[in-house]
Structures are given as structure tokens and as C-alpha cells.
Amino acid sequence: MPARAPPANMHLARLAVTGLVTQPANALVAWNPRLALDLPLLVVLFFHGQEPDPQNFAWTDHRLPDQIGAAAKNVVLIAPTMRMTKPVKGDVICDYLATPDSIVTLLREGVAAVARQLGGTGDAAWIARAVAGAGVHLVPYSNGYRAWAAIVKTLRAPPPPGIALPPVIGHSAFDCLYWSSPLMDGVDCRAPAANARFSANGKALLDRAFVTTHFTEGNETLVRQATYLDVMIAHETALHAHPNLPVRLGPGDIARTVAATDKHLQAVSADSNLSRVVAAAPGFDLSARPSV
């Protein structure tokens, strides 16, 4: 069978971000085909795990460009290709997310790469305005929970003067709800599940953004952590809990889905749940106009 051709709404980019892989392309960027660069952008940051060749896996197996293209939102996706602690079954290295300045650089470089692909100038002033007015959706997969934890830790601290960080409007965790992930912050895994409660940090995610959790059948995090999460949700009556993805998501919404597969590597592509979450995000609607 011939190799699948890259979708027209993606590009393997070289971003000027210190700490990513050193190969010629160090990120995949994708966009909705009807993207309007002069309208507010929803920026999806996708953090890969231990999948083989994560840069190519992002479009051939996770099908990220297809999912972004199918969501009727003015959305771009940035999927940085991270260094690993070892070639096989290593952990992603997240130093590039340690400062507000490095996060802004990642966002600006990714948005600029998309703009250039669509014929925009990508000048520094426009990039700064576009990123400052954007909303960010964090999407970790598997070992990418380490990057999720790293960026959330950085974003919790007040940014230094002169750094404008756009708000995080949502979090979507695919097979990665480990004990040290942001949503499970402070949960005692040695205590009975009946005692589990959100910590102040965990609850803060939901005060400001929606959270969706996605599991494959039999996955370790579904068997263990999801049992605790169910108790935590039940004790927070102010939350809006959803057993499946609703058509609209906002702060205080938390959804829990299980894909009809036990294959971990299909967690993101199964059921096209990333596309459905992006479509349910508040605002950032497409214009009737074509890309500019």
C-alpha cells in the first residue's frame, strides 16, 4: 500500500525553540483550511509521548491535521517534537517549557510558521498581537503528561513584566492521567479512592478552563486513576460532569470518555475526540471568509 500523502493543512516546521529535537523539522503545525489570520486564534498545543517517530506519527496515526481540519473553529495546532531521556521508552524532556518567555516563543514560532504557509507576512508585531489575543488548549498524550505538568507549573506563576501569556481555555488528557499529572495533583494514591479530593491546584484548572479525559479500554490510568477521579468529581457539586463529550465546553466542565479500543496508540485518533473537543470549545468560530 503506498504511503499516505501529507494533508494540505499541515507543515513540518523548524521552530526557533531551544530544547526540541535537533533534526531539520522539530514540530508539526496544522490549521483549519478556512483559517482567518485576522481573527482570534485557538492554539492547540499537542504533547506527544513515547510513540515511534512522534513527528510522523502525529499525522499518520494520531491524524492531528485531519482532526483540526474537521473542527469548525479558527484553530491552529502546534505539536513540538521533544527530546527523550533515552531512544526507546524514554521520558520526554520538558526544559523548553520552564519559563514564560520560552512558552511565548513556542506559541509565536508555531503561529508564524502557519502564517507563512498561508501567505501571511508573519512580522513580529502581528505575531505578538495574534498570540496575545489567542486562547490555548493543552493536549497531552501518554508520556506527554510530563510536558503538561511542566507547562502548567510555569503558567501558575505570575509572568514577568513584558510577557503576555494567552489564557488556557481547556485541557484534554489522552491516556495520561498519571498521579503526577496536573489534575491529580495532591491525590494520595496510597489512600482509598473514597478519600480522594481535588487539591487547590487541581481544582484551579477547572475554575478557569474545561477538562476532558480520554482513555482506552484497560489502560493503566483508566483502571487506577479514573476510579479516584470519579470520587473527586462526585464531591465537587459545582462542576458540570459529563459521561461523554458535550457539544459545548467551558470552565467547570469535566468530561470522561473511553474509546472503543484497547490499543493505546489509537487513543487520540479513535472516535476523533480531539476534533470533537475543539469543536465544543467556546468562541473562535470560523468566518465565512477564506484564509487571509
Rosetta blueprint (number, residue, H / E / L):
1 M L
2 P L
3 A L
4 R L
5 A L
6 P L
7 P L
8 A L
9 N L
10 M E
11 H E
12 L E
13 A E
14 R L
15 L L
16 A L
17 V L
18 T L
19 G L
20 L E
21 V L
22 T L
23 Q L
24 P L
25 A L
26 N L
27 A E
28 L E
29 V E
30 A E
31 W E
32 N L
33 P L
34 R L
35 L L
36 A L
37 L L
38 D L
39 L L
40 P L
41 L L
42 L E
43 V E
44 V E
45 L E
46 F E
47 F E
48 H L
49 G L
50 Q L
51 E L
52 P L
53 D L
54 P H
55 Q H
56 N H
57 F H
58 A H
59 W H
60 T H
61 D L
62 H L
63 R L
64 L H
65 P H
66 D H
67 Q H
68 I H
69 G H
70 A H
71 A L
72 A L
73 K E
74 N L
75 V E
76 V E
77 L E
78 I E
79 A E
80 P E
81 T L
82 M E
83 R L
84 M E
85 T L
86 K L
87 P L
88 V L
89 K L
90 G L
91 D L
92 V E
93 I L
94 C L
95 D H
96 Y H
97 L H
98 A L
99 T L
100 P H
101 D H
102 S H
103 I H
104 V H
105 T H
106 L H
107 L H
108 R H
109 E H
110 G H
111 V H
112 A H
113 A H
114 V H
115 A H
116 R H
117 Q H
118 L L
119 G L
120 G L
121 T L
122 G L
123 D L
124 A H
125 A H
126 W H
127 I H
128 A H
129 R H
130 A H
131 V H
132 A H
133 G L
134 A L
135 G E
136 V E
137 H E
138 L E
139 V E
140 P E
141 Y E
142 S H
143 N H
144 G H
145 Y H
146 R H
147 A H
148 W H
149 A H
150 A H
151 I H
152 V H
153 K H
154 T H
155 L H
156 R H
157 A L
158 P L
159 P L
160 P L
161 P L
162 G L
163 I L
164 A L
165 L L
166 P L
167 P L
168 V E
169 I E
170 G E
171 H E
172 S E
173 A E
174 F E
175 D L
176 C L
177 L L
178 Y L
179 W L
180 S L
181 S L
182 P H
183 L H
184 M H
185 D L
186 G L
187 V L
188 D L
189 C L
190 R L
191 A L
192 P L
193 A H
194 A H
195 N H
196 A L
197 R L
198 F L
199 S L
200 A H
201 N H
202 G H
203 K H
204 A H
205 L H
206 L H
207 D H
208 R H
209 A L
210 F E
211 V E
212 T E
213 T E
214 H E
215 F E
216 T E
217 E L
218 G L
219 N L
220 E H
221 T H
222 L H
223 V H
224 R L
225 Q H
226 A H
227 T H
228 Y H
229 L H
230 D H
231 V H
232 M H
233 I H
234 A H
235 H L
236 E L
237 T L
238 A L
239 L L
240 H E
241 A E
242 H E
243 P L
244 N L
245 L L
246 P L
247 V L
248 R L
249 L L
250 G L
251 P L
252 G L
253 D E
254 I E
255 A E
256 R E
257 T E
258 V E
259 A E
260 A L
261 T L
262 D L
263 K L
264 H H
265 L H
266 Q H
267 A L
268 V L
269 S L
270 A H
271 D H
272 S H
273 N H
274 L H
275 S H
276 R H
277 V H
278 V H
279 A H
280 A H
281 A L
282 P L
283 G L
284 F L
285 D E
286 L L
287 S L
288 A L
289 R L
290 P L
291 S L
292 V L
